[in-house]
Amino acid sequence: MKASCLTEIILPHHYHTRDFLAFHQRDSMAVSEIVQQNQIKKGIIWQENPALLTITLEKGRATIRLDIDGDKVGSSRHEALSELASHMLGLKQPVEIFEFRYQDHPVIGALVRRQTGLRIYQSATPFEALSWAIIGQQISLSAAISIRRRFIQAVGIPHSSGLLCHPNEQQVRQCSQHDLRQCGFSVGKANALLHVCQRIDSGELVLNIPEGEDAVKPLTDNLLAIKGIGMWTVNYALLRGFNYLDGSLHGDVAVRRNLQYLLNQEDKVSAEQAEKWLAGFSPWKALVGAHLWRQQSRRGY
């Protein structure tokens, strides 16, 4: 049995459609995502069923379609689908407040005005973001993309469209360290991802950020307690899977390089200097980092 669901979202003014699509176009072999013109097709697991998510962006709106293989589709598909699309599109981020506050800032004001509407586009699930962060630790982007592709090919469930769905924690939990090593994981990364899945299964780890002050700290502490997961991995996962805009990206080379350019500084910016500088923008540190990333692409790095 197959089921479909269709919904629509009005996009805010100055939405960066190209940047959203580019985020999902990292792998040219397109085993799990296909980006064509103004549309992305992505295989996801929806309520235990393989599904094809299609997001089309045109004329100031996003049209979202979900084609599900299976009969366990639930009764609130439209609301859940709108929630998923809003998450992935970065529409849960109050960037207008940030822009109003910093558009006249002496250092980043011109950058913010030039890049009005910039958001941090999200992975479909926090687990997908965390998996990517673990895979990408201390290796090149091309190597990380290759490992991610082999991981999806080995563990992902196929949708009837031919695309593979990114594995969730239940599927990964069935893997051994050897299985992940065959995909290109190091021993440390394989063990870290497997421990994440085990802790989710036991209830020790919940991949969400509850409402309330310092709510991110318990999640951060739980992740850092897993051997092989450091602060860079946590911050990147928070950035791409949780709509969390206050993580510090001071360790990122591109952020530091463009901060050096922005400050008109002759010497390279150290991680310590970048951390101290970004701290002044809390609770928007990650969004400032995203603006610096975007500035890099404009300058041709």
C-alpha positions in Angstrom: 0.0 0.0 0.0 1.2 3.5 -0.7 0.0 6.9 0.6 0.7 10.5 -0.3 0.5 13.8 1.5 0.8 17.4 0.1 1.1 20.7 1.9 2.5 24.2 1.2 4.4 26.8 3.1 4.8 30.5 2.3 8.5 31.4 2.4 9.8 34.6 4.0 11.1 37.5 1.9 14.8 37.1 1.0 14.7 33.3 1.4 18.0 31.8 0.1 16.7 29.1 -2.1 20.0 28.3 -3.7 21.8 27.9 -0.4 19.1 25.5 0.9 19.4 23.3 -2.3 23.2 23.4 -2.2 23.2 22.1 1.4 21.5 18.9 0.1 23.6 18.6 -3.1 26.9 17.6 -1.5 27.0 14.1 -3.1 27.0 14.2 -6.9 26.1 10.4 -7.0 22.8 11.2 -5.4 22.0 7.9 -3.7 19.7 9.5 -1.1 19.0 13.0 -2.3 18.5 14.5 -5.8 18.5 18.2 -6.4 17.3 19.5 -9.8 16.7 23.1 -10.5 14.4 24.3 -7.7 13.5 21.0 -6.2 14.9 18.4 -3.8 13.9 14.8 -3.6 15.1 13.0 -0.5 14.6 9.5 0.9 13.5 9.5 4.6 12.1 7.1 7.1 8.5 8.2 8.0 6.9 6.4 10.9 8.9 3.2 10.1 8.1 3.4 6.4 10.4 4.4 3.5 9.2 7.7 2.1 10.1 10.1 -0.6 10.1 13.8 0.5 9.9 16.3 -2.4 10.3 20.0 -1.7 9.8 22.4 -4.6 10.7 26.1 -4.1 9.2 28.6 -6.5 7.3 32.0 -6.4 7.9 32.6 -2.8 6.5 29.3 -1.5 7.5 25.7 -0.8 5.3 22.9 -2.0 6.0 19.7 0.0 4.9 16.2 -1.1 5.5 13.0 0.8 5.1 9.6 -0.9 5.1 6.8 1.6 5.7 3.1 1.0 3.5 1.2 3.5 0.3 1.6 5.5 1.6 2.9 8.9 1.1 6.5 8.0 -0.6 8.0 11.0 -3.5 10.5 11.1 -1.7 13.8 11.4 0.4 13.7 8.3 -0.2 17.3 7.1 0.8 18.8 10.4 3.8 16.6 10.8 4.9 17.2 7.2 4.6 21.0 7.6 6.7 20.6 10.9 9.4 18.6 9.1 9.6 21.0 6.2 9.7 24.1 8.4 12.5 22.4 10.3 14.6 21.6 7.2 14.0 25.0 5.6 15.3 26.7 8.8 12.0 28.5 9.2 12.0 27.9 13.0 14.9 30.3 13.4 14.0 33.9 14.3 16.7 35.4 12.1 14.7 38.7 11.7 15.4 39.5 15.4 19.1 38.9 14.8 19.2 41.0 11.7 17.3 43.9 13.4 19.8 43.8 16.3 23.0 43.6 14.3 22.3 45.3 10.9 24.1 48.4 12.1 26.9 46.7 14.0 30.3 48.3 13.2 32.0 44.9 12.3 29.3 42.6 11.0 26.5 45.0 10.1 27.4 45.3 6.4 27.8 41.5 6.2 24.3 40.9 7.8 22.7 43.5 5.5 24.3 42.0 2.4 23.1 38.5 3.4 19.7 39.3 4.7 17.5 36.2 5.2 20.4 33.8 5.8 19.4 30.7 7.8 21.1 27.5 8.8 19.5 24.7 6.8 18.8 21.5 8.6 19.2 17.8 8.2 15.9 15.9 8.2 16.5 14.6 11.7 18.8 15.3 14.6 20.2 11.7 14.2 21.1 12.4 10.6 22.9 15.6 11.6 24.8 13.8 14.4 25.8 10.9 12.1 27.2 13.4 9.6 29.1 15.2 12.3 30.6 12.0 13.5 31.6 10.9 10.0 33.1 14.3 9.2 35.4 14.6 12.2 39.0 15.4 11.2 38.7 14.4 7.5 38.2 16.2 4.3 34.7 17.0 3.0 35.2 14.7 0.0 36.2 11.8 2.2 33.2 12.4 4.5 30.8 12.5 1.5 32.2 9.1 0.3 31.9 7.5 3.7 28.3 8.8 4.1 27.4 7.5 0.7 28.7 4.0 1.5 27.0 4.1 4.9 23.6 4.9 3.3 24.2 2.3 0.6 25.0 -0.4 3.2 22.3 0.4 5.8 19.7 2.6 4.1 16.3 1.2 3.2 15.2 1.7 -0.5 12.1 3.6 -1.4 10.1 2.6 -4.5 11.4 5.7 -6.3 14.9 4.1 -6.2 16.3 6.5 -3.7 17.7 5.2 -0.4 16.5 6.5 2.9 19.1 7.8 5.4 19.4 5.1 8.2 17.8 5.9 11.5 19.1 4.7 14.9 17.1 1.4 14.8 18.8 0.4 11.5 22.2 1.4 12.6 21.8 -0.5 15.9 21.7 -3.7 13.8 25.2 -3.0 12.4 28.4 -4.3 13.9 31.6 -2.3 14.2 32.9 -4.3 11.2 29.9 -3.3 9.1 30.6 0.4 9.7 34.4 -0.1 9.2 33.5 -1.5 5.7 31.9 1.8 5.0 35.0 3.7 5.9 34.4 4.5 9.5 37.4 4.5 11.8 37.1 2.3 14.9 36.5 5.3 17.1 33.8 6.7 14.8 32.1 3.4 14.4 32.0 2.8 18.2 30.8 6.4 18.8 27.9 6.0 16.4 26.9 2.6 17.8 27.1 3.9 21.4 24.8 6.8 20.3 22.3 4.2 19.0 22.5 2.1 22.1 21.9 5.1 24.4 18.9 6.2 22.4 17.5 2.7 22.6 18.0 2.5 26.4 16.5 6.0 26.9 19.7 7.4 28.3 20.0 9.8 25.3 17.1 11.8 23.8 17.9 13.8 20.7 15.9 16.9 21.4 16.3 20.2 23.3 13.5 20.8 25.8 12.2 24.3 26.5 13.9 26.2 29.3 17.1 27.9 30.3 20.3 25.9 29.7 18.2 23.1 28.2 21.0 22.3 25.7 23.5 21.5 28.5 22.1 18.0 29.4 22.1 17.0 25.8 25.7 18.3 25.3 26.9 16.5 28.5 25.3 13.2 27.4 26.9 13.4 24.0 30.3 14.4 25.3 30.1 11.4 27.7 30.4 9.1 24.6 34.0 8.3 23.7 34.9 9.7 20.3 32.5 12.7 20.4 34.0 16.1 21.1 32.8 19.6 21.3 33.2 20.2 17.5 30.9 17.3 16.8 28.3 18.4 19.3 28.3 22.0 18.0 28.0 20.9 14.4 25.1 18.5 15.2 23.3 21.2 17.2 23.8 23.6 14.3 22.4 21.3 11.6 19.9 19.1 13.5 18.4 21.2 16.3 18.1 24.7 15.0 20.4 25.8 17.8 21.9 29.2 17.0 24.3 29.6 19.9 26.9 27.0 19.3 30.4 28.3 18.9 32.2 27.5 15.6 35.5 29.0 16.6 37.3 25.8 15.6 36.3 26.1 12.0 39.1 27.2 9.6 36.7 29.0 7.3 35.1 31.0 10.1 38.6 32.0 11.4 39.9 32.9 7.9 36.9 35.2 7.2 37.0 36.7 10.7 40.6 37.7 9.9 39.4 39.3 6.7 36.5 41.0 8.5 38.7 42.4 11.2 41.3 43.5 8.6 43.9 41.6 10.7 47.3 40.7 9.4 47.8 37.7 11.6 45.7 34.6 11.4 42.8 34.4 13.9 43.4 31.7 16.5 40.7 29.4 17.8 40.9 31.1 21.2 40.6 34.6 19.7 37.6 33.5 17.5 35.9 31.9 20.5 36.3 35.1 22.6 35.0 37.2 19.7 32.0 35.0 19.0 31.1 34.9 22.7 30.0 38.5 22.4 27.2 37.6 20.0 25.4 35.0 22.3 22.7 33.7 21.7 23.5 34.0 18.0 27.1 32.7 17.8 26.3 29.9 15.3 24.4 32.3 13.1 27.3 34.7 13.0 29.5 31.7 12.1 27.0 30.9 9.3 27.3 34.4 7.9 31.1 34.1 7.9 30.8 30.7 6.1 28.6 32.4 3.5 31.1 35.2 3.1 33.7 32.7 2.3 31.8 31.3 -0.6 31.3 34.8 -2.0 35.0 35.5 -1.8 35.8 32.3 -3.8 37.5 30.2 -1.1 
